[in-house]
Amino acid sequence: MKRGFKTFLKEEDGMGVVEIILIIVVLVSLVAIFKKEITSVVNTILKKISSQAKVI
């Protein structure tokens, strides 16, 4: 039993999945918090692109 617990602690296969899930949760949270700011920046960039495309 003790040996099985030690090998369980040494296994790191699932750690990568947990880290990726935590990173995704943090990114989704940041997007949710800064949604208005991100939207305004993207809209500004798209307006500049479309106005400069008319010049060409």
Secondary structure, DSSP 8 states (H G I E B T S, - for coil): -HHHHHHHHH--HHHHHHHHHHHHHHHHHHHHHTHHHHHHHHHHHHHHHHHHHHH-
